[in-house]
Amino acid sequence: MAPSHDAERPPAEPVPEEPTYTGFSARLALGVGGALWFADGDTKLSRPFFLVLDLGYAVTRNVTIIARGSSWLPTDDFANEFLGAGAVYRFLAERLYVAGALGLSLTRFGTASEWRHFVQGLALEADVGQVFPLTTHTSFSVGAHFQFGTPLLGKEPDAFTSLHAGIFIAFGLR
């Protein structure tokens, strides 16, 4: 029987698999911020805790397409919710990312057992964050979260303008 390799040369080492950078991703963020609501000449200031969930698919190492849902955590009977889609761009060398999503902003009124939702209007959410890898597929991040809500596509008299900014911590899977 012939040897499987030349006796004078060592056997070829197996070629390591290239890591895959595409696939499912998820990020859950918890934060605190401040919000201004402008409606009918009246202004309301809130300081909500908020939760953001991004589910997406990384199409390249730098770009992930996401579906986003966010909500203020129920601390009183007045809250803001968001449903939209967008993208995340990662600046790999600096471990920074920018996320943007366009969607509908909803206003929630009432206690948890009697929530009523109203369409505020078209809104834009954006995040800027710093990523700290934990393992090959998990990460921790901190950053800033922004939302600009408009009365476009909202239902009168519930349509109004809003501004929200906050800081967050997040856990991500990729």
Secondary structure as GFF3:
##gff-version 3
##sequence-region A 1 174
A	DSSP	beta_strand	23	39	.	.	.	ID=ss1
A	DSSP	beta_strand	42	46	.	.	.	ID=ss2
A	DSSP	beta_strand	49	58	.	.	.	ID=ss3
A	DSSP	beta_strand	63	72	.	.	.	ID=ss4
A	DSSP	beta_strand	78	91	.	.	.	ID=ss5
A	DSSP	three_ten_helix	92	94	.	.	.	ID=ss6
A	DSSP	beta_strand	96	109	.	.	.	ID=ss7
A	DSSP	three_ten_helix	112	114	.	.	.	ID=ss8
A	DSSP	beta_strand	116	133	.	.	.	ID=ss9
A	DSSP	beta_strand	138	149	.	.	.	ID=ss10
A	DSSP	beta_strand	161	173	.	.	.	ID=ss11
###
